[in-house]
Amino acid sequence: MKNNTVKTPIEKELNKNITTLKEIFKNADDIIYRNFDAGQNEKLKMAVVYVDGMTNKEAVSEFAVEKLMVNLNVEQLDKNPEKELQGAVAKASIAITEIAVLLTIEEAVDKVLSGETILFIDTCSKAIMLSSRGWPMRGISEPASETVLRGARDGFNETMKVTITLIRRRIRDPKLKVKYMQIGNRSKTDVAVIYIDDIVNKTALEAVEKRLNNIEIDAVLESAYIEELIEDDNYSPFPQVENTERPDAAASALLEGRVVIAIDNSPSVLMAPATFTSFMQSSEDYYERWLPSCMIRIIRYFALPITLLLPALYVAISEFHPNLLPTELALFVAASRANVPFPAWFEAFLMEFTIELVREASLRITTPVGSTIGLVGGLVIGQAAVTAGLITPVAVIVVSLTALASFAIPSYNFGSSLRLVRFLFIIVAAVMGLFGVSIGLCILIIHLCTLKSFGFHYMSPFSNFIEFKSDLKDTVVRPKIQNMVHTPQYLKSKREKGL
């Protein structure tokens, strides 16, 4: 992010720098200032500034402050000019591996708030940053939002350094690059752009970096903020950036030639560009044998139209086209609806709303109680509604089958989009029947074919199957590992050899 504010240089006088910082951090009692005299003869005045709770104080005390107070040769330093004093102090006494020289107060403030310790030296117009980040963090555990059937059970946590480390464990390649930036005028959230230099599509990489640099926002509290700000079409119900908490999924995206965006304070990383097929794939598809994986993926693609269209088809056929049903089934539906006071579209809306209510309630409550609420909502409420004559048994079957099919979609974000579009299909089915469903389906296909993610077609490789025909083998079915020898052609990666 661009920052055009005037910079305040660090003064040579130690007390002035400390006074300036105390004014900036006024009423911030967790900012610690520690003044001390360095050297065996205590001739050189110094001070360290850090945030209590975000700093490894033991490391700073043992490897910096103690070294300066006991081992620093002040007589030798007196022979050095002021411009070399910081370097002499760092080389002679500080045993911390990562240090940096700071020139302005603003740089010092940013580093302090990032968990680093700043060393000020009297008579010097520069400060030294001591790497000392050490805040409490959650341990590495299995991602709660992505069930792992087979594969590594480690997941990202809220510390960006851990996220990058887990990715580097899987890709030990010097071509794996990490670029840091800060986003948020107040939060100054650390963001890392990760890619493999000889595979990534440079156009996609430049688009990601440009959109990140153009973000103007006060604070980034979660990766969803950035996801929404860098999408191609904010009005589309479908996500154009994929997210995951699994390191193996992020590593797989990098090996395909995509860009991964890691955000500090968020356990989810973003992967771009994203396509329709990427949301229909799961990491477990490649960990099981290829024939069972093919069957599972085919079932998943069959679940997609059920999730999207089944309630709308029920409404359209019940209200407008009962002659399409077999005679016995049509008579049964008519008989079951004889005592129901509501039309079919109201039944569908009522049951879908109930399912969404149960789903939301189960997410907000602890896991054991949440699963119980799901069973109660799905069985007891549905049966009670049928007994009370509010809905028909057929409507319960239709909505239950739709809910089961929605759970087969691997991506939660993509599944949520399908649920939203399902309500729209119910509306057009209630107004125009199957004709309205057909029109809605045509509009949906046109929208998906024109939608792009960072310049790449959302429906690749289906949108241009002649040019990208080799990519079709890893869409509805999963090929054998030995046949997956190319990175996806639609990404136009520089490196042909894949898995």
Residue, then its C-alpha position, 0 to 999 in steps of 0.5 A: m500500500k502506498n503511504n505518502t505521509v511525512k516521515t519523522p527522522i530519528e534524532k541523535e538525542l535518545n531522550k527526544n526519541i523516547t519522548t516522541l514515542k511516548e507521545i505517539f503511544k500515549n495511554a498505551d500501558d502495554i508499551i515497555y520502555r527500558n533504559f540502560d547504560a551499555g558497556q563495562n564502564e556504562k558510558l553509552k546510554m541505550a533504550v529498548v522499546y517493545v510491546d508487552g505480550m508480543t515479544n520474546k522478552e527472554a531472548v532480548s534480555e539474554f542475547a541483546v541487553e545483557k551482551l550490551m551491558v557486559n561485553l560491549n567495549v565502549e573504548q573501542l566504540d569511541k574511535n568509531p564515527e557516529k554513522e558506524l556506531q550502530g553497525a559496530v554495536a550490532k556486530a560486537s555485542i548483539a547475538i540475535t540473528e535477524i536485525a535491521v537498521l531503521l531511519t524514521i520514527e514511523e518505521a520504529v512504530d510499525k516494527v514495535l506494533s509488529g512484535e519487534t524490539i527497537l534499540f535506540i542508542d544515544t548520539c545515533s540518528k538510527a535505531i536497530m530492530l531486534s527480531s523478537r516476535g513471540w506472542p501466544m499462538r494456537g497449535i497446529s491442528e486438523p482444520a475443523s472446516e475441512t474434514v480430512l479422510r486421508g492425508a496430512r492432518d496439520g492445518f494452518n493457524e493464525t500466524m503467517k510464518v507458520t503458514i509459510t513454513l508448512i508450505r515450504r515443508r511440502i515444496r523444498d524448491p528454491k523457486l518457491k518465492v514469498k513476497y511480503m506486503q502490508i494492507g490496512n491503514r490502521s491494522k497494517t496486516d502482513v500479507a504474503v504472496i507465494y508462488i513458484d517462479d518457473i511455473v506461475n503464470k506471470t499475468a496472473l501474478e501481476a494481476v494479484e499483486k496489482r489488486l493487492n497494492n490497490i486495496e484501500i481499507d482501514a483494517v483487514l481482520e480476516s482473509a475474507y476482506i481481501e477475497e472480496l476486494i480482489e474478485d473480478d465481479n463482486y455481484s456474482p453469487f459465485p466465489q472467484v477466489e478459492n480458500t483453504e486451511r490445508p497445506d497440501a491443498a495450497a501446495s497443490a495449487l502452487l504446483e499447478g501454477r496458481v498464486v497463494i495469498a497468506i494473511d496474518n491472523s487468518p488460518s485460511v489462505l487464498m488461491a487464485p485464479a479459481t475455476f468451476t472445476s477447482f471448487m468441485q475437486s477435493s484433496e482426497d481425490y488424489y490420495e485414494r486409488w483412481l477408480p474409486s476417486c472417479m466414482i466419487r467425483i462423478i457422484r459429486y457432479f450428479a449431486l450438483p444439479i440435484t442441489l441446484l434444481l430439484p426443489a424448483l423442478y418439484v414446484a414447476i411440475s406440481e404447479f404447472h406440469p403434473n402430466l409429466l409424472p407417471t399416473e400413479l405418482a401424480l394421483f399420490v401427489a394430488a391426494s397428499r396435497a388435498n389437505v395442505p393449505f399452502p401451494a407447492w412453492f410455499e412448501a419448498f420455501l418453508m422447508e428450505f428456510t427450515i433447513e438453512l435455519v437448522r444448518e446455521a444453528s448447528l454451526r453456532i453451537t458446540t459440535p455434539v449439540g450441533s449434530t443433535i440439533g441437525l437430527v432433531g431439525g431434520l427428523v422431528i420438525g419434518q415429521a411434525a410438519v407432515t403430521a400437522g398437514l403443513i407440507t406433503p411427504v413428497a416435499v420432505i423427501v425432495v428437500s431432504l435429498t437436496a440437503l444431502a446432495s449439497f453436502a457432497i459439494p467439497s467447497y463450503n463457499f461454492g455450496s453456499s452460492l448454489r443454495l442462494v441460486r436454488f432459491l432464485f430457481i424456486i421463484v422462477a419455477a413458481v412464476m413460469g414453471l419449467f419454462g422459467v427454469s429453462i430460462g434461468l438455467c440458460i442465464l446461469i450458464i451464460h453468466l458462468c461462461t462470461l465470468k472470469s477470475f484474474g483474467f481466466h475463464y471461470m468455466s475452463p477448460f469446458s469453455n474452450f475444450i478444443e484448446f484445453k482438451s488435455d485438461l478435460k481428463d481431470t474434471v469429471v473423472r480423475p486420471k491416474i497419477q502417471n497420466m498427470v504429467h502437465t500443469p493445467q493448460y488454461l493457466k498457460s504456465k511456463r513449465e510443462k512438466g507437472l506431477 
